[in-house]
């Protein structure tokens, strides 16, 4: 069973690792800002009608925030491939059930902490145990229900979710523990039975763009960005947040060193480099997200220039948070001209270096593998060039990267088309 769980765990760590780290950091901040004992005291002092919406709302927020992780554990293509192995349905129920219970351990711990005063009393101990059983059963059923309805229309999922929230609020308002246990045990039993059969696969619906795309290059860029939005949304949101934070922190630091022009210049330039580095990581990950559909995309691209231009436009769009936040802060920035120039240089650098790194990976047939060391090397070179020569150094690095990408482009295109694989096939190992 370890051989079955290892690929799933590796995929979750690769795709959701950054989101898990951000969630842990946010949870630590919540505990320090709002002490748990204070919240528990408020909950016990409130009436059932007052505390029920807050408890259900908090649980709903956590379930929605970790929804992609649950889908990654149960509904991915890799899990469906493993379902073809001769493994019994009860073994799959045990595996997926253990995964979901482990995923919700923080919520179980929070529920136990909230019910602990009832556990201390002899007369209310059974009530505390009953509320714990009802909480665990309800969370388990909601997780499985969300994965089982993943292929249904949005209006159907929204209706069922609204009804579930309303039912949970009514149970907490009635405050009958054994009624809650009886009601939650029925969907939990259905969830256990449903885990014995394959769950529907998560499919990205890209749809039709609302704005007409006038050129194939723009259509190619839109396809890459749509694929990134549907398959790597957590990382995309974190990239926008980190780019915004880097520029705002750079402007805040620059406002405190206005009396030192040299330090002011380096602070603004370093903030733009950090934001561009995050955008570069996102651009390379977007190419990996699109790698499974290359077998379908290549016959539709008539010229290599379309593919090259589309990739550069997509990388530039992923750097837009850097440029937009810089423009929004020009009115109160100590050096608006320098900040705007650094932002433009960061966009050009990210576009050129992303395409160069992807062409290198395609020539070596390693695009599906993490490009962490190559990313670190290029980011270090870019920051060193910027700190040594300023904005011109960053632009020179971008031009050299674009020149290298143009020289490698034909070989990368031929290599990708020659060794293309259909979805589900294993790419040949690099000799």
Buried (B, 14 or more C-beta within 10 A) or exposed (E): EEEBBEBBEEBBEEBBEBBBEBBEEEEEEEEEEEEEEEBBEEEEEEEEEEBBBBBBEEBBEBBEBBBBBBBBBBBBBEBBEBEEEEEEEEEBBBBBBEBBBEBBEEBBEBBBEBBEEBBEEEEBEEBBBBBBBBBBBBBBBBBBBBBBBBEEEEEEBEEBBEEBBEBBBEBBBEBEBEEBBEBBBEBBEBBBEBBEEBBBBBEBEBEEEEEEBEEBBBBBBBBBBBBBBBBBEBBBEBBBEBBBBBBBBBBEBBEEBEEEEEBBBBBBBBBBBBBBBBBBBBBBBBBBBBBBBBBEBEEEBEEEEBBBBBBBBBBBBBBEBBBBBBBEBBEEBBBBEBBBBBBBBBBBBBBBBBBBBBBBBBBEBBBEEEBEEBBEEBBEBBBEBBBEEBBEBBBEBBEBBBEBBBEBBEEBBEBBEEEBBEEEEEBEEEE
